[in-house]
Amino acid sequence: MRQKFLISLNGSGTHLNIRELAVIDKHLNPIESSMLEEKNFSLLCEETYDRVTIANSISAGIADLVTTLRSDNFFPNREYATKIAEAIVKLYASPGADKIELFFDDKDMMKNGLAVLGKA
């Protein structure tokens, strides 16, 4: 599955929002990821967090931030959750920045997993 995570701070800076989108149309599988358009992604989940809660979790470390981000509706795998948390840390540390976009393709994760296992 190809997923996109849109992470943004609202205009007043009081909330962090994460939107999880994915390509779910199987007819798009042969299309290269670089050729996908916004309309090819479907919204899977949207979560909003209090900015102070996120800042406190950042202070406690990445593992705590991952725990804070996960919910009944938003539960990315460990690798993605860690990368999302790291991106949020960068977002909070970048004055003037208000959004970041992450893209993941499960095929890449599978290739990396097989390489780690010595099967690539």
N, CA, C and O atoms as a DFTB+ gen file, in Angstrom:
480 C
 N C O
     1  1       0.845      -1.171       0.000
     2  2       0.000       0.000       0.000
     3  2       0.888       1.232       0.000
     4  3       1.925       1.273       0.663
     5  1       0.471       2.212      -0.740
     6  2       1.182       3.480      -0.760
     7  2       0.383       4.467       0.090
     8  3      -0.803       4.701      -0.139
     9  1       1.072       5.032       1.075
    10  2       0.422       5.921       2.028
    11  2       1.120       7.263       2.080
    12  3       2.318       7.386       1.824
    13  1       0.336       8.252       2.416
    14  2       0.848       9.599       2.584
    15  2       0.333      10.098       3.932
    16  3      -0.835       9.912       4.275
    17  1       1.214      10.724       4.679
    18  2       0.832      11.317       5.954
    19  2       1.086      12.817       5.856
    20  3       2.211      13.255       5.619
    21  1       0.032      13.591       6.041
    22  2       0.122      15.048       6.028
    23  2       0.063      15.522       7.473
    24  3      -0.949      15.351       8.153
    25  1       1.136      16.107       7.927
    26  2       1.269      16.542       9.313
    27  2       1.322      18.062       9.296
    28  3       2.153      18.654       8.608
    29  1       0.427      18.693      10.062
    30  2       0.398      20.158      10.027
    31  2       0.009      20.736      11.381
    32  3      -0.692      20.112      12.178
    33  1       0.489      21.942      11.603
    34  2       0.089      22.730      12.763
    35  2      -0.997      23.685      12.295
    36  3      -0.893      24.271      11.217
    37  1      -2.036      23.843      13.103
    38  2      -3.086      24.771      12.689
    39  2      -2.558      26.202      12.761
    40  3      -1.517      26.456      13.367
    41  1      -3.269      27.118      12.150
    42  2      -2.825      28.507      12.043
    43  2      -2.483      29.169      13.361
    44  3      -1.537      29.954      13.434
    45  1      -3.241      28.863      14.408
    46  2      -2.981      29.479      15.707
    47  2      -1.893      28.738      16.486
    48  3      -1.438      29.207      17.530
    49  1      -1.483      27.586      15.974
    50  2      -0.413      26.829      16.612
    51  2      -0.835      26.059      17.849
    52  3       0.020      25.633      18.626
    53  1      -2.132      25.869      18.051
    54  2      -2.601      25.175      19.251
    55  2      -2.797      23.678      19.056
    56  3      -2.895      22.934      20.032
    57  1      -2.856      23.232      17.804
    58  2      -3.117      21.823      17.530
    59  2      -2.235      21.288      16.410
    60  3      -1.841      22.011      15.496
    61  1      -1.942      20.007      16.512
    62  2      -1.230      19.269      15.475
    63  2      -2.249      18.343      14.827
    64  3      -3.030      17.691      15.521
    65  1      -2.243      18.284      13.513
    66  2      -3.177      17.447      12.778
    67  2      -2.403      16.470      11.904
    68  3      -1.437      16.844      11.239
    69  1      -2.841      15.211      11.913
    70  2      -2.241      14.200      11.041
    71  2      -3.352      13.597      10.197
    72  3      -4.352      13.106      10.721
    73  1      -3.165      13.640       8.896
    74  2      -4.097      13.014       7.954
    75  2      -3.372      11.852       7.294
    76  3      -2.281      12.015       6.748
    77  1      -3.985      10.687       7.351
    78  2      -3.435       9.501       6.707
    79  2      -4.238       9.231       5.441
    80  3      -5.454       9.045       5.490
    81  1      -3.541       9.211       4.309
    82  2      -4.175       8.940       3.022
    83  2      -3.490       7.748       2.381
    84  3      -2.324       7.468       2.659
    85  1      -4.220       7.046       1.521
    86  2      -3.633       5.877       0.860
    87  2      -4.235       5.692      -0.520
    88  3      -5.350       6.130      -0.803
    89  1      -3.470       5.034      -1.361
    90  2      -3.953       4.620      -2.673
    91  2      -4.644       3.272      -2.447
    92  3      -3.993       2.284      -2.108
    93  1      -5.956       3.241      -2.637
    94  2      -6.692       1.994      -2.377
    95  2      -7.267       1.371      -3.644
    96  3      -7.764       0.245      -3.610
    97  1      -7.204       2.082      -4.747
    98  2      -7.702       1.565      -6.023
    99  2      -6.666       0.613      -6.612
   100  3      -5.564       1.035      -6.963
   101  1      -7.013      -0.666      -6.721
   102  2      -6.054      -1.670      -7.210
   103  2      -5.639      -1.409      -8.653
   104  3      -4.587      -1.886      -9.080
   105  1      -6.433      -0.671      -9.411
   106  2      -6.088      -0.361     -10.801
   107  2      -4.915       0.623     -10.894
   108  3      -4.331       0.810     -11.961
   109  1      -4.586       1.239      -9.771
   110  2      -3.462       2.174      -9.748
   111  2      -2.145       1.490      -9.379
   112  3      -1.096       2.134      -9.388
   113  1      -2.185       0.209      -9.057
   114  2      -0.975      -0.513      -8.652
   115  2       0.156      -0.419      -9.668
   116  3       1.304      -0.235      -9.265
   117  1      -0.113      -0.535     -10.970
   118  2       1.009      -0.484     -11.922
   119  2       1.595       0.920     -12.120
   120  3       2.661       1.062     -12.720
   121  1       0.922       1.937     -11.633
   122  2       1.395       3.312     -11.827
   123  2       2.536       3.605     -10.859
   124  3       2.437       3.328      -9.664
   125  1       3.610       4.164     -11.386
   126  2       4.749       4.556     -10.560
   127  2       4.300       5.574      -9.518
   128  3       3.443       6.414      -9.792
   129  1       4.871       5.497      -8.346
   130  2       4.501       6.401      -7.252
   131  2       4.673       7.866      -7.634
   132  3       3.863       8.711      -7.251
   133  1       5.721       8.166      -8.384
   134  2       5.976       9.556      -8.777
   135  2       4.901      10.104      -9.714
   136  3       4.788      11.318      -9.879
   137  1       4.123       9.235     -10.319
   138  2       3.073       9.657     -11.253
   139  2       1.699       9.790     -10.588
   140  3       0.741      10.207     -11.237
   141  1       1.596       9.448      -9.331
   142  2       0.319       9.549      -8.636
   143  2      -0.076      11.006      -8.443
   144  3       0.778      11.879      -8.288
   145  1      -1.363      11.253      -8.456
   146  2      -1.904      12.595      -8.249
   147  2      -2.664      12.615      -6.928
   148  3      -2.993      11.568      -6.371
   149  1      -2.937      13.819      -6.436
   150  2      -3.672      13.963      -5.177
   151  2      -4.994      13.205      -5.210
   152  3      -5.394      12.613      -4.208
   153  1      -5.669      13.221      -6.348
   154  2      -6.975      12.575      -6.461
   155  2      -6.896      11.051      -6.342
   156  3      -7.921      10.394      -6.163
   157  1      -5.685      10.482      -6.441
   158  2      -5.511       9.039      -6.329
   159  2      -5.486       8.556      -4.875
   160  3      -5.537       7.354      -4.614
   161  1      -5.409       9.486      -3.945
   162  2      -5.330       9.144      -2.525
   163  2      -6.688       9.316      -1.856
   164  3      -7.415      10.271      -2.125
   165  1      -7.008       8.380      -0.987
   166  2      -8.248       8.429      -0.211
   167  2      -7.896       8.653       1.257
   168  3      -6.920       8.100       1.765
   169  1      -8.702       9.471       1.928
   170  2      -8.489       9.736       3.342
   171  2      -8.874       8.507       4.153
   172  3      -9.999       8.018       4.049
   173  1      -7.945       8.009       4.961
   174  2      -8.209       6.865       5.824
   175  2      -8.505       7.296       7.251
   176  3      -9.363       6.719       7.919
   177  1      -7.792       8.310       7.711
   178  2      -7.914       8.714       9.103
   179  2      -7.419      10.140       9.269
   180  3      -6.548      10.605       8.534
   181  1      -7.989      10.819      10.241
   182  2      -7.515      12.155      10.597
   183  2      -7.566      12.278      12.110
   184  3      -8.601      12.027      12.728
   185  1      -6.452      12.662      12.697
   186  2      -6.354      12.822      14.145
   187  2      -5.829      14.219      14.455
   188  3      -4.979      14.750      13.740
   189  1      -6.344      14.798      15.522
   190  2      -5.902      16.115      15.971
   191  2      -5.425      15.989      17.415
   192  3      -6.063      15.333      18.239
   193  1      -4.307      16.620      17.702
   194  2      -3.680      16.539      19.018
   195  2      -3.431      17.937      19.553
   196  3      -3.193      18.872      18.788
   197  1      -3.487      18.073      20.857
   198  2      -3.142      19.324      21.513
   199  2      -1.632      19.538      21.382
   200  3      -0.843      18.634      21.661
   201  1      -1.245      20.721      20.964
   202  2       0.175      20.995      20.718
   203  2       1.023      20.820      21.976
   204  3       2.153      20.337      21.898
   205  1       0.491      21.208      23.126
   206  2       1.242      21.092      24.373
   207  2       1.467      19.617      24.722
   208  3       2.550      19.249      25.177
   209  1       0.465      18.781      24.513
   210  2       0.601      17.346      24.769
   211  2       1.709      16.757      23.905
   212  3       2.509      15.948      24.373
   213  1       1.749      17.167      22.646
   214  2       2.788      16.673      21.736
   215  2       4.161      17.179      22.177
   216  3       5.133      16.422      22.163
   217  1       4.247      18.438      22.562
   218  2       5.528      18.997      23.020
   219  2       6.031      18.247      24.255
   220  3       7.225      17.969      24.368
   221  1       5.132      17.920      25.174
   222  2       5.527      17.167      26.368
   223  2       6.013      15.768      25.996
   224  3       6.970      15.268      26.588
   225  1       5.366      15.138      25.026
   226  2       5.786      13.807      24.579
   227  2       7.139      13.860      23.885
   228  3       7.954      12.951      24.036
   229  1       7.375      14.918      23.131
   230  2       8.680      15.093      22.483
   231  2       9.770      15.147      23.549
   232  3      10.829      14.538      23.395
   233  1       9.506      15.876      24.626
   234  2      10.477      15.997      25.717
   235  2      10.775      14.651      26.358
   236  3      11.883      14.423      26.843
   237  1       9.784      13.755      26.363
   238  2       9.950      12.432      26.981
   239  2      10.632      11.435      26.048
   240  3      11.062      10.369      26.490
   241  1      10.734      11.771      24.759
   242  2      11.424      10.896      23.816
   243  2      10.513      10.349      22.730
   244  3       9.288      10.399      22.842
   245  1      11.129       9.827      21.681
   246  2      10.410       9.322      20.509
   247  2       9.414       8.229      20.884
   248  3       8.286       8.226      20.389
   249  1       9.813       7.309      21.745
   250  2       8.911       6.207      22.120
   251  2       7.642       6.742      22.769
   252  3       6.548       6.247      22.495
   253  1       7.777       7.735      23.617
   254  2       6.602       8.334      24.262
   255  2       5.741       9.061      23.238
   256  3       4.513       9.007      23.304
   257  1       6.377       9.736      22.299
   258  2       5.637      10.439      21.258
   259  2       4.846       9.444      20.397
   260  3       3.687       9.696      20.068
   261  1       5.453       8.341      20.039
   262  2       4.751       7.311      19.259
   263  2       3.523       6.831      20.022
   264  3       2.449       6.685      19.437
   265  1       3.667       6.588      21.303
   266  2       2.544       6.144      22.132
   267  2       1.441       7.197      22.154
   268  3       0.261       6.859      22.071
   269  1       1.812       8.456      22.263
   270  2       0.839       9.545      22.277
   271  2       0.091       9.635      20.955
   272  3      -1.111       9.898      20.938
   273  1       0.790       9.420      19.854
   274  2       0.176       9.552      18.530
   275  2      -0.811       8.431      18.230
   276  3      -1.822       8.655      17.565
   277  1      -0.527       7.243      18.709
   278  2      -1.370       6.091      18.378
   279  2      -2.720       6.181      19.080
   280  3      -2.826       6.598      20.233
   281  1      -3.751       5.772      18.335
   282  2      -5.117       5.751      18.868
   283  2      -5.827       4.528      18.299
   284  3      -5.232       3.754      17.549
   285  1      -7.083       4.356      18.650
   286  2      -7.867       3.253      18.089
   287  2      -7.973       3.377      16.570
   288  3      -8.038       2.367      15.868
   289  1      -7.991       4.596      16.066
   290  2      -8.151       4.825      14.628
   291  2      -6.828       5.024      13.893
   292  3      -6.756       4.818      12.682
   293  1      -5.805       5.413      14.603
   294  2      -4.513       5.730      13.986
   295  2      -3.446       4.875      14.654
   296  3      -3.015       5.158      15.771
   297  1      -3.027       3.828      13.958
   298  2      -2.067       2.899      14.542
   299  2      -1.106       2.405      13.465
   300  3      -1.142       1.234      13.087
   301  1      -0.231       3.312      12.963
   302  2       0.726       2.888      11.941
   303  2       1.742       1.899      12.527
   304  3       1.971       1.864      13.736
   305  1       2.340       1.103      11.646
   306  2       3.347       0.151      12.122
   307  2       4.509       0.905      12.768
   308  3       4.639       2.119      12.616
   309  1       5.350       0.163      13.492
   310  2       6.418       0.786      14.279
   311  2       7.350       1.645      13.427
   312  3       7.710       2.754      13.822
   313  1       7.741       1.132      12.254
   314  2       8.667       1.881      11.402
   315  2       8.050       3.210      10.963
   316  3       8.691       4.257      11.063
   317  1       6.826       3.171      10.486
   318  2       6.163       4.395      10.042
   319  2       5.905       5.331      11.220
   320  3       6.113       6.540      11.111
   321  1       5.455       4.780      12.334
   322  2       5.163       5.608      13.509
   323  2       6.414       6.341      13.991
   324  3       6.352       7.504      14.390
   325  1       7.541       5.648      13.950
   326  2       8.806       6.272      14.361
   327  2       9.192       7.389      13.399
   328  3       9.623       8.456      13.836
   329  1       9.043       7.160      12.100
   330  2       9.373       8.204      11.116
   331  2       8.417       9.393      11.237
   332  3       8.829      10.541      11.073
   333  1       7.160       9.123      11.520
   334  2       6.190      10.204      11.727
   335  2       6.590      11.010      12.961
   336  3       6.580      12.241      12.933
   337  1       6.939      10.319      14.039
   338  2       7.357      11.003      15.266
   339  2       8.615      11.846      15.024
   340  3       8.697      12.983      15.488
   341  1       9.580      11.297      14.310
   342  2      10.803      12.052      14.003
   343  2      10.490      13.295      13.171
   344  3      11.093      14.348      13.374
   345  1       9.550      13.174      12.238
   346  2       9.153      14.326      11.419
   347  2       8.483      15.394      12.284
   348  3       8.689      16.589      12.071
   349  1       7.693      14.969      13.246
   350  2       7.027      15.926      14.146
   351  2       8.061      16.656      14.992
   352  3       7.943      17.861      15.213
   353  1       9.066      15.942      15.463
   354  2      10.139      16.585      16.227
   355  2      10.803      17.666      15.369
   356  3      11.051      18.772      15.850
   357  1      11.089      17.352      14.111
   358  2      11.699      18.340      13.205
   359  2      10.754      19.519      12.973
   360  3      11.184      20.672      12.943
   361  1       9.470      19.223      12.810
   362  2       8.487      20.282      12.593
   363  2       8.459      21.241      13.779
   364  3       8.463      22.457      13.593
   365  1       8.432      20.707      14.981
   366  2       8.398      21.537      16.184
   367  2       9.694      22.322      16.373
   368  3       9.692      23.397      16.971
   369  1      10.802      21.779      15.859
   370  2      12.101      22.438      16.017
   371  2      12.387      23.457      14.917
   372  3      13.399      24.156      14.966
   373  1      11.501      23.544      13.925
   374  2      11.734      24.447      12.794
   375  2      10.838      25.675      12.899
   376  3       9.644      25.602      12.609
   377  1      11.407      26.797      13.312
   378  2      10.599      28.011      13.424
   379  2       9.981      28.382      12.071
   380  3      10.659      28.381      11.044
   381  1       8.712      28.690      12.092
   382  2       8.023      29.097      10.873
   383  2       7.470      27.946      10.051
   384  3       6.630      28.164       9.178
   385  1       7.920      26.732      10.308
   386  2       7.401      25.579       9.566
   387  2       6.026      25.222      10.124
   388  3       5.804      25.292      11.333
   389  1       5.105      24.838       9.241
   390  2       3.772      24.493       9.728
   391  2       3.230      23.192       9.146
   392  3       2.136      22.758       9.505
   393  1       4.003      22.561       8.235
   394  2       3.519      21.288       7.695
   395  2       4.669      20.464       7.131
   396  3       5.736      20.973       6.787
   397  1       4.398      19.177       7.057
   398  2       5.361      18.242       6.487
   399  2       4.564      17.081       5.892
   400  3       3.499      16.724       6.395
   401  1       5.082      16.510       4.839
   402  2       4.416      15.395       4.162
   403  2       5.381      14.218       4.095
   404  3       6.546      14.370       3.728
   405  1       4.876      13.046       4.457
   406  2       5.660      11.816       4.373
   407  2       4.963      10.857       3.427
   408  3       3.735      10.779       3.401
   409  1       5.747      10.131       2.656
   410  2       5.202       9.138       1.735
   411  2       5.875       7.805       2.010
   412  3       7.096       7.728       2.139
   413  1       5.067       6.755       2.098
   414  2       5.584       5.410       2.332
   415  2       4.979       4.448       1.319
   416  3       3.802       4.540       0.970
   417  1       5.802       3.538       0.864
   418  2       5.344       2.476      -0.029
   419  2       5.725       1.156       0.630
   420  3       6.905       0.896       0.869
   421  1       4.737       0.330       0.921
   422  2       5.000      -0.944       1.590
   423  2       5.985      -1.813       0.814
   424  3       6.684      -2.631       1.412
   425  1       6.052      -1.649      -0.506
   426  2       7.010      -2.418      -1.301
   427  2       8.435      -2.103      -0.855
   428  3       9.281      -2.993      -0.775
   429  1       8.692      -0.827      -0.563
   430  2      10.019      -0.432      -0.097
   431  2      10.321      -1.059       1.253
   432  3      11.434      -1.525       1.497
   433  1       9.326      -1.069       2.125
   434  2       9.516      -1.651       3.448
   435  2       9.805      -3.149       3.324
   436  3      10.659      -3.684       4.030
   437  1       9.087      -3.814       2.422
   438  2       9.301      -5.252       2.227
   439  2      10.701      -5.519       1.665
   440  3      11.363      -6.469       2.083
   441  1      11.151      -4.692       0.727
   442  2      12.495      -4.859       0.167
   443  2      13.538      -4.683       1.257
   444  3      14.481      -5.468       1.356
   445  1      13.368      -3.644       2.080
   446  2      14.314      -3.388       3.161
   447  2      14.295      -4.521       4.174
   448  3      15.344      -4.925       4.674
   449  1      13.110      -5.036       4.482
   450  2      12.997      -6.143       5.417
   451  2      13.683      -7.386       4.898
   452  3      14.355      -8.089       5.653
   453  1      13.520      -7.666       3.610
   454  2      14.174      -8.822       3.019
   455  2      15.681      -8.636       2.970
   456  3      16.433      -9.595       3.147
   457  1      16.130      -7.401       2.730
   458  2      17.564      -7.139       2.707
   459  2      18.150      -7.374       4.095
   460  3      19.241      -7.930       4.220
   461  1      17.443      -6.960       5.131
   462  2      17.917      -7.153       6.493
   463  2      18.003      -8.642       6.806
   464  3      18.918      -9.084       7.501
   465  1      17.060      -9.403       6.298
   466  2      17.058     -10.845       6.533
   467  2      18.034     -11.586       5.611
   468  3      18.184     -12.803       5.718
   469  1      18.695     -10.858       4.707
   470  2      19.650     -11.466       3.806
   471  2      19.020     -12.160       2.624
   472  3      19.621     -13.062       2.040
   473  1      17.797     -11.746       2.255
   474  2      17.099     -12.394       1.147
   475  2      16.927     -11.485      -0.060
   476  3      16.222     -11.844      -1.003
   477  1      17.540     -10.348      -0.049
   478  2      17.380      -9.428      -1.184
   479  2      18.411      -9.695      -2.242
   480  3      18.431      -9.019      -3.270
